[in-house]
């Protein structure tokens, strides 16, 4: 597990990188360390589905980057957990094993009035 900044405030960003591939995990960790070293960012890494679920619960990340290789980090299991859970977070699903598109989910929490406005115009036109 890597931590970029040890003194985290309530406004710190938390990132979870889930991948069985150590080069993928370490590469993204280095990217965030280089990019946001002056800001308060905490990065945790998981290499199994069990570790991923534990980190989701324990750290409640703002951003989750999942390399779903479908043998170690099971895409369906992760998405089932994501749908059931109510934590606000952004999720990026990528696969190093194929060239399929990257999928981004941005879970939003809205008041009833905000949801009504959004439903009236979900494409912001």
Buried (B, 14 or more C-beta within 10 A) or exposed (E): EBEBBEEBEEEBBBBBBBBBBEEBBBEBBEEBBEEBEEEBBBBBBBBEBEBBBEBBEEBEBBBBBBBBBEEBBBBEBBBEBBEEBEEEBBBBBBBEEEEEEEBEEEEEEEEEEEEEEEEEEEEEE
